[in-house]
Amino acid sequence: MTTEVTRLTVEELAALMKKAAGVTVDPQDLQARADAPFAEFGLDSLGLLGIVGELENRHGRALPTDAERCKSPRAFLDLVNGTLTTGA
């Protein structure tokens, strides 16, 4: 049996920001400003913690503690997708 590796997309991150933190962000804006701090999108550390919790529940495993301290969407996506693809 093969296991499908799921990568978190910008669109999914935008949806998680809305679901877990109540922050509405256009995925295209998130993509265009992927290196901007989360604070510029209205997401604080508690909102990011909510996103991490949602992803941990969805994938059934813990993410690195660094995920909660990522400063930008690109850093967060890189860390999460690296974790998901390596199974760490």
Biopython code that builds the backbone (N, CA, C, O; Angstrom):
import numpy as np
from Bio.PDB.StructureBuilder import StructureBuilder

atoms = [
    (1, "MET", "N", (0.836, -1.174, 0.000)),
    (1, "MET", "CA", (0.000, 0.000, 0.000)),
    (1, "MET", "C", (0.884, 1.240, 0.000)),
    (1, "MET", "O", (1.843, 1.326, 0.767)),
    (2, "THR", "N", (0.561, 2.193, -0.854)),
    (2, "THR", "CA", (1.338, 3.422, -0.904)),
    (2, "THR", "C", (0.649, 4.499, -0.082)),
    (2, "THR", "O", (-0.578, 4.557, 0.001)),
    (3, "THR", "N", (1.454, 5.334, 0.512)),
    (3, "THR", "CA", (0.927, 6.443, 1.304)),
    (3, "THR", "C", (1.078, 7.719, 0.495)),
    (3, "THR", "O", (2.176, 8.061, 0.055)),
    (4, "GLU", "N", (-0.018, 8.412, 0.303)),
    (4, "GLU", "CA", (0.013, 9.664, -0.440)),
    (4, "GLU", "C", (0.538, 10.774, 0.464)),
    (4, "GLU", "O", (0.064, 10.970, 1.583)),
    (5, "VAL", "N", (1.524, 11.488, -0.052)),
    (5, "VAL", "CA", (2.086, 12.603, 0.690)),
    (5, "VAL", "C", (1.257, 13.845, 0.376)),
    (5, "VAL", "O", (1.072, 14.200, -0.788)),
    (6, "THR", "N", (0.773, 14.488, 1.401)),
    (6, "THR", "CA", (-0.049, 15.673, 1.246)),
    (6, "THR", "C", (0.782, 16.897, 1.577)),
    (6, "THR", "O", (1.401, 16.976, 2.638)),
    (7, "ARG", "N", (0.790, 17.846, 0.661)),
    (7, "ARG", "CA", (1.480, 19.107, 0.893)),
    (7, "ARG", "C", (0.442, 20.176, 1.211)),
    (7, "ARG", "O", (-0.636, 20.213, 0.617)),
    (8, "LEU", "N", (0.778, 21.028, 2.139)),
    (8, "LEU", "CA", (-0.086, 22.151, 2.484)),
    (8, "LEU", "C", (0.106, 23.237, 1.432)),
    (8, "LEU", "O", (1.227, 23.685, 1.192)),
    (9, "THR", "N", (-0.982, 23.653, 0.810)),
    (9, "THR", "CA", (-0.915, 24.689, -0.221)),
    (9, "THR", "C", (-1.224, 26.058, 0.383)),
    (9, "THR", "O", (-1.688, 26.166, 1.518)),
    (10, "VAL", "N", (-0.961, 27.075, -0.387)),
    (10, "VAL", "CA", (-1.279, 28.445, 0.035)),
    (10, "VAL", "C", (-2.788, 28.582, 0.241)),
    (10, "VAL", "O", (-3.233, 29.236, 1.184)),
    (11, "GLU", "N", (-3.570, 27.962, -0.643)),
    (11, "GLU", "CA", (-5.024, 28.028, -0.520)),
    (11, "GLU", "C", (-5.495, 27.376, 0.778)),
    (11, "GLU", "O", (-6.377, 27.899, 1.460)),
    (12, "GLU", "N", (-4.903, 26.238, 1.113)),
    (12, "GLU", "CA", (-5.274, 25.560, 2.361)),
    (12, "GLU", "C", (-4.845, 26.377, 3.578)),
    (12, "GLU", "O", (-5.565, 26.431, 4.575)),
    (13, "LEU", "N", (-3.677, 27.010, 3.500)),
    (13, "LEU", "CA", (-3.234, 27.855, 4.606)),
    (13, "LEU", "C", (-4.198, 29.021, 4.794)),
    (13, "LEU", "O", (-4.543, 29.365, 5.925)),
    (14, "ALA", "N", (-4.631, 29.627, 3.700)),
    (14, "ALA", "CA", (-5.592, 30.731, 3.799)),
    (14, "ALA", "C", (-6.897, 30.246, 4.443)),
    (14, "ALA", "O", (-7.481, 30.948, 5.269)),
    (15, "ALA", "N", (-7.345, 29.055, 4.067)),
    (15, "ALA", "CA", (-8.570, 28.490, 4.658)),
    (15, "ALA", "C", (-8.376, 28.198, 6.144)),
    (15, "ALA", "O", (-9.286, 28.420, 6.943)),
    (16, "LEU", "N", (-7.207, 27.705, 6.516)),
    (16, "LEU", "CA", (-6.916, 27.445, 7.927)),
    (16, "LEU", "C", (-6.836, 28.737, 8.729)),
    (16, "LEU", "O", (-7.251, 28.777, 9.888)),
    (17, "MET", "N", (-6.310, 29.783, 8.125)),
    (17, "MET", "CA", (-6.255, 31.074, 8.809)),
    (17, "MET", "C", (-7.668, 31.550, 9.120)),
    (17, "MET", "O", (-7.912, 32.120, 10.183)),
    (18, "LYS", "N", (-8.595, 31.320, 8.205)),
    (18, "LYS", "CA", (-9.992, 31.708, 8.418)),
    (18, "LYS", "C", (-10.634, 30.819, 9.485)),
    (18, "LYS", "O", (-11.298, 31.320, 10.393)),
    (19, "LYS", "N", (-10.438, 29.507, 9.378)),
    (19, "LYS", "CA", (-11.078, 28.556, 10.285)),
    (19, "LYS", "C", (-10.528, 28.645, 11.713)),
    (19, "LYS", "O", (-11.294, 28.697, 12.675)),
    (20, "ALA", "N", (-9.215, 28.661, 11.842)),
    (20, "ALA", "CA", (-8.593, 28.580, 13.168)),
    (20, "ALA", "C", (-8.421, 29.934, 13.843)),
    (20, "ALA", "O", (-8.353, 30.014, 15.069)),
    (21, "ALA", "N", (-8.350, 31.010, 13.036)),
    (21, "ALA", "CA", (-8.057, 32.311, 13.634)),
    (21, "ALA", "C", (-9.042, 33.405, 13.237)),
    (21, "ALA", "O", (-8.959, 34.526, 13.739)),
    (22, "GLY", "N", (-9.968, 33.088, 12.343)),
    (22, "GLY", "CA", (-10.936, 34.096, 11.930)),
    (22, "GLY", "C", (-10.354, 35.195, 11.072)),
    (22, "GLY", "O", (-10.921, 36.284, 10.988)),
    (23, "VAL", "N", (-9.221, 34.924, 10.428)),
    (23, "VAL", "CA", (-8.543, 35.911, 9.600)),
    (23, "VAL", "C", (-8.770, 35.552, 8.133)),
    (23, "VAL", "O", (-8.368, 34.481, 7.681)),
    (24, "THR", "N", (-9.417, 36.453, 7.394)),
    (24, "THR", "CA", (-9.679, 36.215, 5.982)),
    (24, "THR", "C", (-8.567, 36.828, 5.143)),
    (24, "THR", "O", (-8.300, 38.027, 5.211)),
    (25, "VAL", "N", (-7.925, 35.973, 4.349)),
    (25, "VAL", "CA", (-6.827, 36.409, 3.489)),
    (25, "VAL", "C", (-7.042, 35.812, 2.105)),
    (25, "VAL", "O", (-7.365, 34.631, 1.977)),
    (26, "ASP", "N", (-6.866, 36.618, 1.082)),
    (26, "ASP", "CA", (-6.935, 36.132, -0.288)),
    (26, "ASP", "C", (-5.696, 35.268, -0.543)),
    (26, "ASP", "O", (-4.575, 35.728, -0.327)),
    (27, "PRO", "N", (-5.880, 34.030, -0.998)),
    (27, "PRO", "CA", (-4.731, 33.162, -1.252)),
    (27, "PRO", "C", (-3.712, 33.765, -2.218)),
    (27, "PRO", "O", (-2.511, 33.535, -2.077)),
    (28, "GLN", "N", (-4.187, 34.534, -3.199)),
    (28, "GLN", "CA", (-3.256, 35.170, -4.135)),
    (28, "GLN", "C", (-2.392, 36.214, -3.430)),
    (28, "GLN", "O", (-1.207, 36.344, -3.735)),
    (29, "ASP", "N", (-2.973, 36.951, -2.497)),
    (29, "ASP", "CA", (-2.221, 37.931, -1.718)),
    (29, "ASP", "C", (-1.216, 37.216, -0.815)),
    (29, "ASP", "O", (-0.080, 37.661, -0.652)),
    (30, "LEU", "N", (-1.654, 36.112, -0.240)),
    (30, "LEU", "CA", (-0.766, 35.325, 0.620)),
    (30, "LEU", "C", (0.428, 34.811, -0.189)),
    (30, "LEU", "O", (1.565, 34.833, 0.283)),
    (31, "GLN", "N", (0.155, 34.352, -1.406)),
    (31, "GLN", "CA", (1.226, 33.865, -2.285)),
    (31, "GLN", "C", (2.166, 35.000, -2.683)),
    (31, "GLN", "O", (3.386, 34.846, -2.648)),
    (32, "ALA", "N", (1.589, 36.135, -3.060)),
    (32, "ALA", "CA", (2.384, 37.271, -3.534)),
    (32, "ALA", "C", (3.265, 37.851, -2.427)),
    (32, "ALA", "O", (4.355, 38.358, -2.693)),
    (33, "ARG", "N", (2.788, 37.774, -1.196)),
    (33, "ARG", "CA", (3.545, 38.341, -0.068)),
    (33, "ARG", "C", (3.952, 37.246, 0.915)),
    (33, "ARG", "O", (3.846, 37.421, 2.129)),
    (34, "ALA", "N", (4.413, 36.129, 0.387)),
    (34, "ALA", "CA", (4.721, 34.956, 1.204)),
    (34, "ALA", "C", (5.822, 35.195, 2.235)),
    (34, "ALA", "O", (5.905, 34.473, 3.229)),
    (35, "ASP", "N", (6.659, 36.190, 2.012)),
    (35, "ASP", "CA", (7.734, 36.479, 2.967)),
    (35, "ASP", "C", (7.359, 37.565, 3.969)),
    (35, "ASP", "O", (8.151, 37.892, 4.853)),
    (36, "ALA", "N", (6.163, 38.124, 3.837)),
    (36, "ALA", "CA", (5.702, 39.149, 4.779)),
    (36, "ALA", "C", (5.378, 38.488, 6.122)),
    (36, "ALA", "O", (4.959, 37.331, 6.155)),
    (37, "PRO", "N", (5.567, 39.205, 7.214)),
    (37, "PRO", "CA", (5.223, 38.641, 8.521)),
    (37, "PRO", "C", (3.733, 38.324, 8.621)),
    (37, "PRO", "O", (2.902, 39.031, 8.052)),
    (38, "PHE", "N", (3.404, 37.267, 9.342)),
    (38, "PHE", "CA", (2.011, 36.907, 9.554)),
    (38, "PHE", "C", (1.218, 38.073, 10.125)),
    (38, "PHE", "O", (0.030, 38.218, 9.838)),
    (39, "ALA", "N", (1.866, 38.902, 10.930)),
    (39, "ALA", "CA", (1.176, 40.040, 11.545)),
    (39, "ALA", "C", (0.586, 40.978, 10.495)),
    (39, "ALA", "O", (-0.444, 41.603, 10.745)),
    (40, "GLU", "N", (1.218, 41.088, 9.328)),
    (40, "GLU", "CA", (0.699, 41.953, 8.265)),
    (40, "GLU", "C", (-0.621, 41.424, 7.699)),
    (40, "GLU", "O", (-1.376, 42.175, 7.081)),
    (41, "PHE", "N", (-0.899, 40.151, 7.906)),
    (41, "PHE", "CA", (-2.155, 39.548, 7.469)),
    (41, "PHE", "C", (-3.184, 39.520, 8.594)),
    (41, "PHE", "O", (-4.322, 39.093, 8.395)),
    (42, "GLY", "N", (-2.775, 39.981, 9.781)),
    (42, "GLY", "CA", (-3.678, 39.996, 10.927)),
    (42, "GLY", "C", (-3.645, 38.738, 11.763)),
    (42, "GLY", "O", (-4.516, 38.532, 12.608)),
    (43, "LEU", "N", (-2.645, 37.887, 11.539)),
    (43, "LEU", "CA", (-2.531, 36.632, 12.281)),
    (43, "LEU", "C", (-1.509, 36.790, 13.399)),
    (43, "LEU", "O", (-0.359, 37.154, 13.150)),
    (44, "ASP", "N", (-1.934, 36.512, 14.642)),
    (44, "ASP", "CA", (-1.009, 36.582, 15.771)),
    (44, "ASP", "C", (-0.541, 35.173, 16.153)),
    (44, "ASP", "O", (-0.908, 34.194, 15.503)),
    (45, "SER", "N", (0.258, 35.081, 17.194)),
    (45, "SER", "CA", (0.836, 33.798, 17.599)),
    (45, "SER", "C", (-0.226, 32.796, 18.050)),
    (45, "SER", "O", (-0.070, 31.594, 17.835)),
    (46, "LEU", "N", (-1.293, 33.273, 18.667)),
    (46, "LEU", "CA", (-2.364, 32.357, 19.078)),
    (46, "LEU", "C", (-3.102, 31.791, 17.865)),
    (46, "LEU", "O", (-3.493, 30.624, 17.859)),
    (47, "GLY", "N", (-3.287, 32.613, 16.850)),
    (47, "GLY", "CA", (-3.898, 32.137, 15.616)),
    (47, "GLY", "C", (-3.037, 31.084, 14.940)),
    (47, "GLY", "O", (-3.544, 30.081, 14.438)),
    (48, "LEU", "N", (-1.731, 31.320, 14.933)),
    (48, "LEU", "CA", (-0.811, 30.349, 14.342)),
    (48, "LEU", "C", (-0.819, 29.049, 15.142)),
    (48, "LEU", "O", (-0.732, 27.961, 14.572)),
    (49, "LEU", "N", (-0.923, 29.167, 16.447)),
    (49, "LEU", "CA", (-1.014, 27.980, 17.295)),
    (49, "LEU", "C", (-2.269, 27.178, 16.953)),
    (49, "LEU", "O", (-2.231, 25.948, 16.931)),
    (50, "GLY", "N", (-3.369, 27.863, 16.688)),
    (50, "GLY", "CA", (-4.595, 27.187, 16.287)),
    (50, "GLY", "C", (-4.440, 26.444, 14.971)),
    (50, "GLY", "O", (-4.965, 25.343, 14.810)),
    (51, "ILE", "N", (-3.724, 27.040, 14.034)),
    (51, "ILE", "CA", (-3.465, 26.395, 12.747)),
    (51, "ILE", "C", (-2.607, 25.151, 12.944)),
    (51, "ILE", "O", (-2.876, 24.105, 12.354)),
    (52, "VAL", "N", (-1.581, 25.266, 13.769)),
    (52, "VAL", "CA", (-0.719, 24.115, 14.054)),
    (52, "VAL", "C", (-1.545, 22.984, 14.661)),
    (52, "VAL", "O", (-1.407, 21.830, 14.257)),
    (53, "GLY", "N", (-2.401, 23.310, 15.627)),
    (53, "GLY", "CA", (-3.250, 22.296, 16.257)),
    (53, "GLY", "C", (-4.166, 21.614, 15.254)),
    (53, "GLY", "O", (-4.334, 20.395, 15.288)),
    (54, "GLU", "N", (-4.757, 22.399, 14.361)),
    (54, "GLU", "CA", (-5.634, 21.845, 13.328)),
    (54, "GLU", "C", (-4.860, 20.883, 12.422)),
    (54, "GLU", "O", (-5.355, 19.806, 12.092)),
    (55, "LEU", "N", (-3.661, 21.268, 12.025)),
    (55, "LEU", "CA", (-2.851, 20.403, 11.161)),
    (55, "LEU", "C", (-2.418, 19.132, 11.885)),
    (55, "LEU", "O", (-2.394, 18.052, 11.294)),
    (56, "GLU", "N", (-2.081, 19.264, 13.149)),
    (56, "GLU", "CA", (-1.693, 18.078, 13.925)),
    (56, "GLU", "C", (-2.860, 17.103, 14.033)),
    (56, "GLU", "O", (-2.669, 15.892, 13.922)),
    (57, "ASN", "N", (-4.053, 17.616, 14.247)),
    (57, "ASN", "CA", (-5.234, 16.749, 14.305)),
    (57, "ASN", "C", (-5.502, 16.101, 12.953)),
    (57, "ASN", "O", (-5.826, 14.916, 12.876)),
    (58, "ARG", "N", (-5.367, 16.871, 11.910)),
    (58, "ARG", "CA", (-5.641, 16.375, 10.560)),
    (58, "ARG", "C", (-4.686, 15.261, 10.151)),
    (58, "ARG", "O", (-5.090, 14.283, 9.522)),
    (59, "HIS", "N", (-3.413, 15.417, 10.515)),
    (59, "HIS", "CA", (-2.392, 14.458, 10.068)),
    (59, "HIS", "C", (-2.025, 13.425, 11.124)),
    (59, "HIS", "O", (-1.262, 12.499, 10.849)),
    (60, "GLY", "N", (-2.561, 13.575, 12.323)),
    (60, "GLY", "CA", (-2.332, 12.581, 13.361)),
    (60, "GLY", "C", (-0.910, 12.521, 13.886)),
    (60, "GLY", "O", (-0.458, 11.479, 14.361)),
    (61, "ARG", "N", (-0.217, 13.622, 13.799)),
    (61, "ARG", "CA", (1.146, 13.675, 14.358)),
    (61, "ARG", "C", (1.521, 15.113, 14.686)),
    (61, "ARG", "O", (0.960, 16.072, 14.157)),
    (62, "ALA", "N", (2.481, 15.215, 15.572)),
    (62, "ALA", "CA", (2.930, 16.534, 16.016)),
    (62, "ALA", "C", (3.820, 17.182, 14.958)),
    (62, "ALA", "O", (4.594, 16.513, 14.274)),
    (63, "LEU", "N", (3.688, 18.479, 14.848)),
    (63, "LEU", "CA", (4.595, 19.257, 14.009)),
    (63, "LEU", "C", (5.732, 19.748, 14.889)),
    (63, "LEU", "O", (5.579, 19.819, 16.108)),
    (64, "PRO", "N", (6.869, 20.087, 14.297)),
    (64, "PRO", "CA", (7.965, 20.633, 15.101)),
    (64, "PRO", "C", (7.524, 21.874, 15.854)),
    (64, "PRO", "O", (6.696, 22.639, 15.360)),
    (65, "THR", "N", (8.063, 22.081, 17.034)),
    (65, "THR", "CA", (7.693, 23.254, 17.822)),
    (65, "THR", "C", (8.056, 24.555, 17.102)),
    (65, "THR", "O", (7.497, 25.609, 17.407)),
    (66, "ASP", "N", (8.976, 24.488, 16.165)),
    (66, "ASP", "CA", (9.338, 25.663, 15.375)),
    (66, "ASP", "C", (8.159, 26.195, 14.572)),
    (66, "ASP", "O", (8.122, 27.381, 14.245)),
    (67, "ALA", "N", (7.196, 25.336, 14.248)),
    (67, "ALA", "CA", (6.054, 25.743, 13.429)),
    (67, "ALA", "C", (5.291, 26.885, 14.091)),
    (67, "ALA", "O", (4.790, 27.779, 13.410)),
    (68, "GLU", "N", (5.205, 26.855, 15.401)),
    (68, "GLU", "CA", (4.476, 27.890, 16.139)),
    (68, "GLU", "C", (5.201, 29.224, 16.145)),
    (68, "GLU", "O", (4.614, 30.253, 16.477)),
    (69, "ARG", "N", (6.470, 29.210, 15.779)),
    (69, "ARG", "CA", (7.266, 30.435, 15.810)),
    (69, "ARG", "C", (7.617, 30.956, 14.421)),
    (69, "ARG", "O", (8.365, 31.926, 14.300)),
    (70, "CYS", "N", (7.091, 30.332, 13.374)),
    (70, "CYS", "CA", (7.357, 30.809, 12.017)),
    (70, "CYS", "C", (6.844, 32.233, 11.869)),
    (70, "CYS", "O", (5.767, 32.570, 12.360)),
    (71, "LYS", "N", (7.602, 33.044, 11.206)),
    (71, "LYS", "CA", (7.252, 34.460, 11.069)),
    (71, "LYS", "C", (6.503, 34.786, 9.790)),
    (71, "LYS", "O", (5.834, 35.817, 9.720)),
    (72, "SER", "N", (6.598, 33.922, 8.762)),
    (72, "SER", "CA", (5.974, 34.233, 7.478)),
    (72, "SER", "C", (5.283, 32.999, 6.909)),
    (72, "SER", "O", (5.591, 31.872, 7.296)),
    (73, "PRO", "N", (4.352, 33.216, 5.992)),
    (73, "PRO", "CA", (3.701, 32.079, 5.345)),
    (73, "PRO", "C", (4.691, 31.137, 4.656)),
    (73, "PRO", "O", (4.549, 29.918, 4.747)),
    (74, "ARG", "N", (5.689, 31.692, 3.971)),
    (74, "ARG", "CA", (6.673, 30.838, 3.285)),
    (74, "ARG", "C", (7.437, 29.964, 4.279)),
    (74, "ARG", "O", (7.615, 28.769, 4.042)),
    (75, "ALA", "N", (7.881, 30.541, 5.371)),
    (75, "ALA", "CA", (8.613, 29.770, 6.375)),
    (75, "ALA", "C", (7.728, 28.657, 6.947)),
    (75, "ALA", "O", (8.184, 27.533, 7.157)),
    (76, "PHE", "N", (6.464, 28.987, 7.194)),
    (76, "PHE", "CA", (5.531, 28.007, 7.745)),
    (76, "PHE", "C", (5.280, 26.878, 6.750)),
    (76, "PHE", "O", (5.348, 25.704, 7.113)),
    (77, "LEU", "N", (4.993, 27.226, 5.503)),
    (77, "LEU", "CA", (4.743, 26.210, 4.484)),
    (77, "LEU", "C", (5.970, 25.326, 4.263)),
    (77, "LEU", "O", (5.841, 24.109, 4.132)),
    (78, "ASP", "N", (7.150, 25.930, 4.221)),
    (78, "ASP", "CA", (8.372, 25.151, 4.041)),
    (78, "ASP", "C", (8.561, 24.154, 5.180)),
    (78, "ASP", "O", (8.880, 22.989, 4.940)),
    (79, "LEU", "N", (8.367, 24.603, 6.409)),
    (79, "LEU", "CA", (8.562, 23.734, 7.571)),
    (79, "LEU", "C", (7.521, 22.624, 7.596)),
    (79, "LEU", "O", (7.865, 21.455, 7.767)),
    (80, "VAL", "N", (6.258, 22.979, 7.428)),
    (80, "VAL", "CA", (5.193, 21.980, 7.472)),
    (80, "VAL", "C", (5.338, 20.975, 6.335)),
    (80, "VAL", "O", (5.240, 19.769, 6.560)),
    (81, "ASN", "N", (5.566, 21.452, 5.134)),
    (81, "ASN", "CA", (5.679, 20.535, 4.004)),
    (81, "ASN", "C", (6.927, 19.678, 4.089)),
    (81, "ASN", "O", (6.909, 18.523, 3.664)),
    (82, "GLY", "N", (8.000, 20.213, 4.625)),
    (82, "GLY", "CA", (9.188, 19.401, 4.851)),
    (82, "GLY", "C", (8.916, 18.283, 5.835)),
    (82, "GLY", "O", (9.388, 17.160, 5.659)),
    (83, "THR", "N", (8.157, 18.592, 6.868)),
    (83, "THR", "CA", (7.795, 17.594, 7.873)),
    (83, "THR", "C", (6.872, 16.531, 7.294)),
    (83, "THR", "O", (7.055, 15.340, 7.544)),
    (84, "LEU", "N", (5.883, 16.960, 6.522)),
    (84, "LEU", "CA", (4.922, 16.023, 5.949)),
    (84, "LEU", "C", (5.571, 15.092, 4.924)),
    (84, "LEU", "O", (5.236, 13.909, 4.859)),
    (85, "THR", "N", (6.493, 15.619, 4.129)),
    (85, "THR", "CA", (7.100, 14.793, 3.091)),
    (85, "THR", "C", (8.164, 13.851, 3.632)),
    (85, "THR", "O", (8.408, 12.795, 3.048)),
    (86, "THR", "N", (8.798, 14.217, 4.739)),
    (86, "THR", "CA", (9.819, 13.340, 5.307)),
    (86, "THR", "C", (9.229, 12.411, 6.367)),
    (86, "THR", "O", (9.865, 11.442, 6.783)),
    (87, "GLY", "N", (8.032, 12.714, 6.788)),
    (87, "GLY", "CA", (7.419, 11.881, 7.826)),
    (87, "GLY", "C", (7.994, 12.099, 9.198)),
    (87, "GLY", "O", (7.779, 11.296, 10.106)),
    (88, "ALA", "N", (8.742, 13.208, 9.360)),
    (88, "ALA", "CA", (9.361, 13.491, 10.663)),
    (88, "ALA", "C", (8.353, 13.943, 11.662)),
    (88, "ALA", "O", (8.703, 14.223, 12.809)),
]
sb = StructureBuilder()
sb.init_structure("model")
sb.init_model(0)
sb.init_chain("A")
sb.init_seg("    ")
for serial, (resi, resn, name, xyz) in enumerate(atoms, 1):
    if name == "N":
        sb.init_residue(resn, " ", resi, " ")
    sb.init_atom(name, np.array(xyz, "f"), 0.0, 1.0, " ", f" {name:<3s}", serial, name[0])
structure = sb.get_structure()
